[in-house]
Amino acid sequence: MKRVGETKDVSGQSPNYLVAKFQDLVDWAVNSSRANSLWPMPFGTACCAIEFMATAASRFDFARFGMERQAFSPRQADVLICAGRLPFKLAPVIRRIYDQMPQPKWVISMGACASTGGIFDNYAMVQGIDTIVPVDVYVPGCPPRPEGLLYGILLLHKKIKGESLFDAVRRRDEQPLDEKGLRLAPETIDEISEPFGNSVHQFRSS
Amino acid sequence: MTSAPPAPPIPGALRTAVARDGDTIVYVARERLLEAMTWLKNTPGQEFDYFVDVTAVEYRDRERPLEVVYFLRSLNRKVDLRVKVELNASDELAVDSVCSLWRGADWLEREVFDMFGITFRGHPDLRRILMWETYAEGYPLRKSFPLRGRFSRAEQVRQALNTNPEAHYSMEELSIAEAGGDLPDDMRDRLRRGERGVIPEPPAR
């Protein structure tokens, strides 16, 4: 006699299969929502900010990618876009802005100066904002074209869609400063800030 | 270019020269700078009422003295004048402030102090203006200053991150804001204590 309510045989599959499927569904919903409604916090300090404004304006219009509302308050922002060089005097400012943003939050480093210090390898300039705040996407260029920034934003979308609420490795956690007030170890900062390109011909003592 | 015109009867004038663009340069003795500037501003027929700029020059030639350069203009007479004071690097780098004559010299002299370390005696509020107030690496535009600063990048980042970004208001500005009553409590406390932020000592490795 055949049993009416016979279920599918799942003995060969992991008992966590359905849970995993459900988690994937939740991740997909959460990540799609986050990725498609990023609110940018523009931190424009130099000529990259001009390209950023062009990206926001009608010709390129990053509102097409869910960034309609620019948050000029960090408390309502998701992604910090550092567009331009960052002097040491602004380092505590961008760190405070980053700390004021609610989680989850992402950072785009736009342009050569924000990413590496660019041509400003001198006493006043931070050699890459990744010594101050964690950076998700670096957009190269001096300044980048609006297409470049849009491509960076799309890469950030991709990265966000790969995150998971249930995976400690892929989940984003707050990264507070350590007791020295640094984000990275001093050796790491020195290594990141080493001169490269034409700067190697300039010496610290000259 | 013809030879330099006869020296005007400026008190303290050592010698005159003519710049390439035709401006007259007057070298003034350091001790008599304030006297000379007062004379230039107040004497009828001089009337240099507009203080354009003050800056400083240090030459690669170590033998040459530093120069503090004042750019003056008379708006009525449409005449420019440069006044230079020479300071030997071995001596004390100090000149008299001209803030009492031209109020606009305030921030300009602060910039020269910040970049060259030249003290302006009698300045009402001589603090750094471009670099932050706890900046400890020296004076960036001096020839002895290394391009990338004296400290390691990690130490520079540490000091920068440990500064208080709100500690750069002048006491006068804070007093005005306090009178308005819209100042945050912590800022008002800082005003009362006169604190402008202190960089903690680097931790022992």
Interface residues (C-beta under 8 A of the other chain):
Chain A: F88 K89 A91 P92 V93 R95 R96 D121 N122 Y123 A124 V126 Q127 T131 I132 L177 E179 K180 G181 L182 P186 E187 I189 D190 I192 S193 P195 Q202 F203 R204 S205 S206
Chain B: M131 W132 E137 P140 F145 P146 L147 R148 G149 S152 R153 A154 E155 Q156 V157 R158 Q159 A160 L161 N162 T163 N164 P165 P202 P203
